[in-house]
Amino acid sequence: MKALAEGAVFLAVAAGLHVLAFTALTAPGDAAGDAGADGAARLTLAAAPASLTALVQQWDSPPEVAPAVAAPQAPEMPDTPQPMPLPDSPTLARPSAPGLALPMPRTADLPQMDTTPAQPQPEPEPKESPKPPPEPDPLPDPKPKPEPKAKPKPKPPSPGVAAQRAAGKTGASSSGQAGQSRSGTASLSKAQTRSLTAKWAAQIVSRIERRKQYPRDARGQDGTVGLRITVGRDGGLRGVSVNRSSGVAALDRAAVSAVKRAGRFPAAPAGLVAPSYGFNLSIRFDS
């Protein structure tokens, strides 16, 4: 396509040069001199210069067309090798498993049921109601008690005998009252003794609680201390010991100190005559 365009351009240029040369040759020069007497026109031809002739020949010659370059051919691809056929794999015969005969499950022998309808049992005969016991014979009316016979009035004693009898009654009554007071303290029942002892123990615990102080070295721990104290009938402390620890030594020591600070306790009630009494007390400490 490019070669054709260049050829057309060269042809147009050559034609233009030819027209230019022809015009130069035919330009009016000495027209009048050249004309004859009869007025006939004469044409004088002159040779063109060599340079112009060479230029015209160059323009007239066809343009050199560049040789067509052949497109490079793609190299031929070698043929794809055919895949080698795979050898036939030998067919292995699968061993036939011997047929196993599965044992049929045994059905449990069911007990034979008696399908005969049950015969109705005869109704029991009604028992005879027991006879009521015979009524007891009426008791005989109690015999009235005989009225006591009136005692004869005693004769008034003589003045000497009356004085002796009055003195004897006074001595007997005083001695009787003294014996009754001694026997009354000794003849208390167990329930009365327990009641008096519990009342006295409550007074002792109240006095210990007022003297109780929480120890600083207990460090906020709580506990209950079991104490065994012995108190005399007059209220004096005979002994104190810990029979059940709280698990905190500081609380145990504080409980014993509270008992000792209490000092003398209230005296025993009037009905308790033993020289001393033992008490098991529980002292509680809360932080």
C-alpha positions as CSV (number, residue, x, y, z in Angstrom):
1,M,0.0,0.0,0.0
2,K,2.9,2.4,0.8
3,A,4.6,1.5,-2.6
4,L,1.4,2.5,-4.5
5,A,1.2,5.8,-2.8
6,E,4.8,6.7,-3.6
7,G,4.3,5.7,-7.3
8,A,1.3,8.0,-7.6
9,V,3.3,10.9,-6.2
10,F,6.2,10.4,-8.6
11,L,3.8,10.3,-11.6
12,A,2.2,13.5,-10.6
13,V,5.6,15.2,-10.2
14,A,6.8,13.9,-13.6
15,A,3.6,15.2,-15.4
16,G,4.2,18.6,-13.8
17,L,7.7,18.7,-15.0
18,H,6.6,17.8,-18.6
19,V,4.1,20.6,-18.6
20,L,6.7,23.1,-17.3
21,A,9.2,22.1,-20.0
22,F,6.6,22.4,-22.8
23,T,5.6,25.8,-21.6
24,A,9.2,27.0,-21.6
25,L,9.7,25.8,-25.1
26,T,6.6,27.4,-26.5
27,A,7.0,30.7,-24.7
28,P,6.6,33.8,-27.1
29,G,10.1,35.1,-28.0
30,D,10.9,36.7,-31.3
31,A,7.4,36.0,-32.7
32,A,7.5,38.9,-35.0
33,G,10.9,38.0,-36.4
34,D,9.9,34.5,-36.9
35,A,6.8,35.4,-38.7
36,G,7.1,35.3,-42.5
37,A,6.0,37.8,-45.0
38,D,2.8,36.0,-45.4
39,G,2.3,36.0,-41.7
40,A,2.6,32.2,-41.4
41,A,3.8,31.1,-37.9
42,R,7.0,29.2,-37.6
43,L,8.0,26.9,-34.7
44,T,11.6,26.6,-33.8
45,L,12.5,23.6,-31.7
46,A,15.6,23.6,-29.5
47,A,17.1,20.8,-27.6
48,A,16.6,20.8,-23.8
49,P,19.6,21.0,-21.6
50,A,21.2,17.7,-20.5
51,S,20.4,18.3,-16.8
52,L,16.7,18.7,-17.5
53,T,16.7,15.7,-19.7
54,A,18.3,13.6,-16.9
55,L,15.7,14.9,-14.5
56,V,12.9,14.1,-16.8
57,Q,14.2,10.6,-17.2
58,Q,14.5,10.2,-13.5
59,W,11.0,11.3,-13.1
60,D,9.7,9.1,-15.9
61,S,11.3,6.0,-14.5
62,P,8.9,4.0,-12.3
63,P,9.7,4.1,-8.6
64,E,11.6,1.3,-7.1
65,V,9.4,-0.8,-5.2
66,A,10.9,-2.4,-2.1
67,P,11.0,-6.1,-2.3
68,A,8.2,-7.7,-0.4
69,V,9.7,-9.3,2.7
70,A,8.2,-12.7,3.2
71,A,6.7,-13.3,6.6
72,P,8.8,-15.7,8.7
73,Q,7.3,-19.1,8.8
74,A,6.7,-20.6,12.2
75,P,8.9,-23.7,12.7
76,E,7.0,-26.8,12.4
77,M,6.2,-28.4,15.8
78,P,7.2,-32.0,16.1
79,D,4.4,-34.4,16.2
80,T,3.1,-35.1,19.7
81,P,4.2,-38.6,20.6
82,Q,1.4,-41.0,20.9
83,P,0.9,-42.3,24.5
84,M,2.1,-45.7,25.0
85,P,-0.7,-48.1,25.6
86,L,-0.8,-49.4,29.2
87,P,-0.3,-53.1,29.6
88,D,-3.4,-54.9,30.5
89,S,-3.4,-55.5,34.2
90,P,-4.1,-59.1,35.1
91,T,-7.5,-59.7,36.5
92,L,-7.2,-61.3,39.9
93,A,-9.8,-63.7,40.8
94,R,-11.5,-62.8,44.1
95,P,-11.5,-65.6,46.5
96,S,-15.0,-66.7,47.1
97,A,-15.8,-66.8,50.8
98,P,-17.4,-69.9,52.0
99,G,-21.0,-69.4,52.8
100,L,-21.5,-69.3,56.5
101,A,-24.8,-70.6,57.8
102,L,-25.9,-68.4,60.6
103,P,-27.6,-70.3,63.4
104,M,-31.2,-69.3,63.9
105,P,-31.9,-67.7,67.3
106,R,-33.5,-70.0,69.7
107,T,-36.9,-69.0,70.8
108,A,-37.4,-69.2,74.5
109,D,-39.7,-71.9,75.5
110,L,-42.7,-70.0,76.8
111,P,-44.6,-71.6,79.7
112,Q,-47.9,-73.0,78.7
113,M,-50.7,-71.0,80.1
114,D,-53.8,-72.6,81.4
115,T,-56.6,-71.1,79.3
116,T,-59.4,-72.8,81.0
117,P,-61.7,-70.3,82.7
118,A,-61.4,-70.2,86.5
119,Q,-64.3,-71.7,88.3
120,P,-66.1,-69.3,90.7
121,Q,-65.3,-70.1,94.3
122,P,-68.2,-70.6,96.6
123,E,-69.0,-67.6,98.8
124,P,-68.1,-68.2,102.5
125,E,-70.9,-68.8,104.8
126,P,-71.6,-65.8,107.0
127,K,-70.3,-66.3,110.5
128,E,-72.6,-66.0,113.4
129,S,-72.2,-62.8,115.3
130,P,-70.8,-63.3,118.8
131,K,-73.3,-63.2,121.6
132,P,-73.1,-60.2,123.8
133,P,-71.7,-60.9,127.2
134,P,-74.2,-61.3,130.0
135,E,-74.9,-58.2,132.0
136,P,-73.2,-58.2,135.4
137,D,-75.3,-58.6,138.4
138,P,-76.1,-55.3,140.2
139,L,-73.8,-54.6,143.2
140,P,-75.5,-54.4,146.5
141,D,-75.9,-51.0,148.1
142,P,-73.0,-50.1,150.4
143,K,-73.8,-50.2,154.0
144,P,-73.9,-46.8,155.7
145,K,-70.9,-46.1,158.0
146,P,-71.8,-45.8,161.6
147,E,-71.6,-42.3,163.0
148,P,-68.7,-41.7,165.4
149,K,-69.6,-41.5,168.9
150,A,-69.2,-38.1,170.6
151,K,-66.2,-38.1,173.0
152,P,-66.9,-37.0,176.5
153,K,-65.7,-33.5,177.3
154,P,-62.5,-33.5,179.4
155,K,-62.6,-32.1,182.7
156,P,-60.7,-28.8,183.2
157,P,-57.3,-29.5,184.7
158,S,-56.1,-27.9,187.8
159,P,-53.9,-24.7,187.5
160,G,-50.6,-26.5,188.3
161,V,-51.2,-29.2,185.7
162,A,-52.2,-26.6,183.0
163,A,-48.9,-24.7,183.5
164,Q,-46.8,-27.8,183.1
165,R,-48.7,-28.8,179.9
166,A,-48.2,-25.3,178.3
167,A,-44.4,-25.4,179.0
168,G,-44.2,-28.8,177.5
169,K,-46.0,-27.7,174.3
170,T,-43.7,-24.7,173.8
171,G,-40.6,-26.8,174.0
172,A,-42.0,-29.5,171.8
173,S,-43.1,-26.9,169.1
174,S,-39.7,-25.2,169.0
175,S,-37.8,-28.4,168.7
176,G,-40.2,-29.6,166.0
177,Q,-39.7,-26.4,163.9
178,A,-35.9,-26.7,164.1
179,G,-36.1,-30.4,163.0
180,Q,-38.5,-29.5,160.2
181,S,-36.1,-26.8,158.9
182,R,-33.2,-29.2,158.9
183,S,-35.2,-32.0,157.3
184,G,-36.7,-29.6,154.7
185,T,-33.3,-28.6,153.3
186,A,-32.2,-32.3,153.1
187,S,-35.4,-33.6,151.6
188,L,-35.4,-31.5,148.3
189,S,-36.4,-33.5,145.2
190,K,-34.0,-33.9,142.3
191,A,-36.1,-31.6,140.2
192,Q,-36.0,-28.9,142.8
193,T,-32.2,-29.3,143.2
194,R,-31.7,-28.9,139.4
195,S,-33.9,-25.9,139.3
196,L,-32.0,-24.1,142.1
197,T,-28.6,-25.1,140.5
198,A,-29.7,-23.8,137.1
199,K,-30.8,-20.5,138.6
200,W,-27.5,-20.1,140.4
201,A,-25.5,-21.0,137.3
202,A,-27.4,-18.3,135.3
203,Q,-26.3,-15.7,137.9
204,I,-22.6,-17.0,137.6
205,V,-22.7,-16.8,133.8
206,S,-24.1,-13.3,133.9
207,R,-21.3,-12.1,136.1
208,I,-18.7,-13.7,133.8
209,E,-20.2,-12.1,130.7
210,R,-19.9,-8.7,132.3
211,R,-16.2,-9.3,132.8
212,K,-15.5,-10.8,129.4
213,Q,-13.2,-8.9,126.9
214,Y,-12.4,-9.8,123.3
215,P,-8.6,-10.3,123.0
216,R,-6.7,-8.2,120.5
217,D,-4.4,-11.1,119.4
218,A,-7.5,-13.2,118.3
219,R,-7.4,-11.2,115.0
220,G,-11.1,-11.2,114.3
221,Q,-11.7,-14.9,114.9
222,D,-14.8,-16.2,116.5
223,G,-15.3,-19.2,118.8
224,T,-16.9,-20.8,121.8
225,V,-14.9,-21.9,124.9
226,G,-16.1,-24.7,127.2
227,L,-15.1,-24.1,130.9
228,R,-15.4,-26.2,134.0
229,I,-15.6,-24.1,137.1
230,T,-16.0,-25.0,140.8
231,V,-17.8,-22.5,143.1
232,G,-18.2,-22.8,146.8
233,R,-21.5,-22.5,148.6
234,D,-20.4,-19.1,149.8
235,G,-19.8,-17.9,146.1
236,G,-16.0,-18.2,146.2
237,L,-14.2,-19.5,143.1
238,R,-12.5,-22.9,143.8
239,G,-11.1,-23.7,140.3
240,V,-11.4,-23.1,136.6
241,S,-10.2,-25.1,133.5
242,V,-10.8,-25.4,129.8
243,N,-12.6,-28.7,129.0
244,R,-13.5,-27.8,125.3
245,S,-11.1,-25.5,123.4
246,S,-12.4,-23.1,120.8
247,G,-9.4,-23.8,118.5
248,V,-8.0,-20.3,119.2
249,A,-5.6,-20.1,122.1
250,A,-6.2,-16.4,122.6
251,L,-10.0,-17.0,123.1
252,D,-9.3,-19.8,125.6
253,R,-7.1,-17.6,127.7
254,A,-9.6,-14.7,127.5
255,A,-12.4,-17.0,128.8
256,V,-10.3,-18.1,131.8
257,S,-9.3,-14.5,132.5
258,A,-13.0,-13.4,132.5
259,V,-13.8,-16.0,135.2
260,K,-10.9,-14.9,137.4
261,R,-11.8,-11.2,137.0
262,A,-15.4,-12.0,138.2
263,G,-14.0,-12.5,141.7
264,R,-16.7,-13.7,144.1
265,F,-19.9,-15.0,142.7
266,P,-23.4,-14.9,144.3
267,A,-23.9,-17.4,147.2
268,A,-25.8,-20.6,146.6
269,P,-29.6,-20.6,147.1
270,A,-30.9,-21.7,150.5
271,G,-31.9,-25.2,149.3
272,L,-28.3,-26.1,148.2
273,V,-26.3,-27.3,151.2
274,A,-23.2,-29.0,149.5
275,P,-19.8,-27.3,150.2
276,S,-19.1,-26.7,146.5
277,Y,-20.7,-27.2,143.1
278,G,-19.2,-27.7,139.6
279,F,-20.6,-26.1,136.4
280,N,-19.9,-26.6,132.7
281,L,-20.2,-23.2,131.0
282,S,-19.9,-22.1,127.4
283,I,-18.4,-18.6,126.7
284,R,-18.9,-17.2,123.2
285,F,-16.6,-14.7,121.6
286,D,-17.6,-12.7,118.5
287,S,-15.3,-10.2,116.8
